[in-house]
Amino acid sequence: MKQQANYTKLKTELDKILDQLQASDGDIDTAVANYERGMRALKELEAYLKLADNKIQKIKKDFTQPSQ
């Protein structure tokens, strides 16, 4: 599933960025660049999760409506 691969890739990237920020050697320029990359990745992850939630809600609605 392409969407899952993208989610996994973004999650891995975000984890790597967080590790880099936590292990920062004090270089503010690198920290700011990593923070910006992390915020972009987080925004994309939130969009994937919102899309997944919308799909789940639609599926639930489709399966809970009475059949005619």
N, C-alpha and C positions, 0 to 999 in steps of 0.2 A: 504494500500500500504506500503510494508516494507521499501522502499526507503524513503517515506515521514516520516515514524516513525523514521527512523535513522536521517533524516535531523532535525526533530523537537527535538529529543533527544540531538543532538549535539548543536543545537542553544540554547536550554535551558541550557546545560552545559556551553557553552561559556558565556551566560548572567550571570550565577552564578559566574563564574570565574572573570568576569569583575567587578561585585559587590564586590567580595572579595578583588580584587586589589585596588578598589577605597576606600574601608573601611579599608585598611591595617593599622595595629597598629605599623608598623615600623619593623616588623620581616622580614629581608631581605631574609632569607632562604625560608620562606613560600611564599614570593612574587615571588622569582625566580621560585620556583616549580609551582606556579599558572600560571606564565607567560609561562612556558614551556607547561603546559597542555593546556593553551589557544591557543598557536601557533599550537599545534597538532590538536585541534578541528577546528581551522580556516582552516588549510590545508585540512582536511576532508570535511568541508563545501564547500570549493572552488571546490573540486573534484566533489561533488554532483551537484553543480551548473553548472559546465562545462558539465557533463553528460546530465543534463536536457537541457542545451542550444543545445548540439549536437542533441538530440532527436527532439527538436522543429525545428531546421534547416532541419532535414531529413523530418519531417512531412510537413513542408512548401514546400520543394522541391517536395515531392510526390504529393501534391495537386495543385501545380502550373504548373506541366508538362502537356502538351497537351495529351489528351487521344487518343489512336490509335485504 
